[in-house]
Amino acid sequence: MMDPISELKTRAEILHRRIQTGDLTAIRRLRALPEFRRAADEGLVSATIQRTHCLAVIAAELGFANWPQAKSALTGDSPVEDFGTMLYPKRAGGHVNRWYKGYEEAAEVRKACDGYLLAYQRHYVVVDRFYIESLGLEPDDPDWRALGFDWVRPKDPAARTRLYGKLVALLPRDAV
């Protein structure tokens, strides 16, 4: 099983090395951060970039406000209020899903339709098995049952971390 935090830290290390070698594609990824959004390429090249910047880029590319928020969501070590955008990639936009602002209503609908309760930032989404497949995950993975099919308030938080690891493994190696 892939540990999502270790993998993302490794990807941040690779990004940092690529930036240090002047890789313009890697350098342009820094624009994911508000402090570099409007910088010219020359400004990005000459900026002193630290590993913390690279971790923040990785987090931003996954829809999180910062690295601590991403780490909290992926590990489940503390209550999560914002799940980022990782569970709703652009390629999944063709599905018809049920969206909710409140958790309780989403949980009731999930139970009634035997769906999967996911999160998008601070909103809740009830999806079917075809959506899970479009994420690249196996809908019959035992970790879903361990979660109680509820990503937001899982029965077993370690199962959610394992599923996050599977999602991270599916991300392109050169960009998140």
Secondary structure, DSSP 8 states (H G I E B T S, - for coil): ---HHHHHHHHHHHHHHHHHTT-HHHHHGGGGSGGGTT--HHHHHHS---HHHHHHHHHHHTT-SSHHHHHHHHH-SS--S---STTS-GGGTTS--EEESSHHHHHHHHHHHT-EEEEETTEEEEE-HHHHHHHT--TT-HHHHHHTSBSSS-S-HHHHHHHHHHHHHHS-TT--
